[in-house]
Amino acid sequence: DLFLFAVDGHGTPNPIAPPRHLVRQGPYRWSRNPMMLAGWTAGIGLGLLFRSPVYIAFCLVLVCAGSVYVWKFEEPRLRARFGEAYDEYRRATPRWLGLRHS
């Protein structure tokens, strides 16, 4: 993702130096949030591997909090920043893998 943000987006994943162009390549073709999705999958996978219901529950709380963050804060900012380009991307690409949410 760092490479895509630097080369295609002319920025970084860090909010201090965000990309200046909308990144739609690589994993962003299948999910608008592949970094979060990967982190959540890894966290829940670790919970399953270690058979820890408490850790899995903690990860599910993080999934819920992250989902609200994306829906309420991140997406409106991206819409304001990239306008119609983000609207087109949002219509074509699911928020989470395989699940379409506009």
CORCORKA-V998106 format. One record per residue. N is the residue number from 1. RES is the residue in one small letter. PSI is psi in whole degrees, 0 to 359 (none if undefined). Layout:
# CORCORKA-V998106
N;RES;PSI + N;RES;PSI
This chain:
# CORCORKA-V998106
1;d;323 + 2;l;317 + 3;f;312 + 4;l;318 + 5;f;322 + 6;a;309 + 7;v;308 + 8;d;323 + 9;g;348 + 10;h;48 + 11;g;207 + 12;t;169 + 13;p;347 + 14;n;129 + 15;p;341 + 16;i;326 + 17;a;67 + 18;p;163 + 19;p;146 + 20;r;343 + 21;h;146 + 22;l;129 + 23;v;123 + 24;r;1 + 25;q;174 + 26;g;222 + 27;p;345 + 28;y;354 + 29;r;333 + 30;w;339 + 31;s;140 + 32;r;349 + 33;n;57 + 34;p;331 + 35;m;315 + 36;m;316 + 37;l;317 + 38;a;317 + 39;g;316 + 40;w;317 + 41;t;317 + 42;a;317 + 43;g;313 + 44;i;323 + 45;g;318 + 46;l;319 + 47;g;320 + 48;l;317 + 49;l;316 + 50;f;2 + 51;r;52 + 52;s;98 + 53;p;326 + 54;v;316 + 55;y;319 + 56;i;316 + 57;a;317 + 58;f;315 + 59;c;322 + 60;l;326 + 61;v;318 + 62;l;322 + 63;v;314 + 64;c;314 + 65;a;317 + 66;g;322 + 67;s;316 + 68;v;318 + 69;y;312 + 70;v;313 + 71;w;316 + 72;k;330 + 73;f;308 + 74;e;310 + 75;e;318 + 76;p;324 + 77;r;320 + 78;l;322 + 79;r;316 + 80;a;326 + 81;r;318 + 82;f;354 + 83;g;229 + 84;e;327 + 85;a;320 + 86;y;322 + 87;d;317 + 88;e;315 + 89;y;316 + 90;r;321 + 91;r;327 + 92;a;339 + 93;t;129 + 94;p;151 + 95;r;311 + 96;w;155 + 97;l;117 + 98;g;354 + 99;l;111 + 100;r;122 + 101;h;125 + 102;s;none
